[in-house]
Amino acid sequence: MMVLITYDVNTETESGKKRLRKVAKTCEDYGQRVQHSVFECLVDPVQLAILRKKLEEIIDLEKDSLRYYFLGSNWKRRVEHVGAKVTYDPEGVIMV
């Protein structure tokens, strides 16, 4: 399933900046950054549960927020890209 994850981390303190880096790194392990604080993650239910647990352990619930948008398996019909950044296909061939 495709899940869009967005986050807003308060970076007024050094601990906030550290949380921001940890959230971004954790999301990078599961998906592709498509905007500064937005990731597209193609995950199965177990991976999603693990990812959510990791992210929710990192953030400060009083200062930060996470949003999960569940696009499901027919996500390609629901996503349109316009503009500068080149789009990608998470189900496509990956060149290393």
Secondary structure, DSSP 8 states (H G I E B T S, - for coil): -EEEEEEE---SSHHHHHHHHHHHHHHHTTSEEEETTEEEEE--HHHHHHHHHHHHHHS-TTT-EEEEEEEETTGGGG----SSS----TTS----
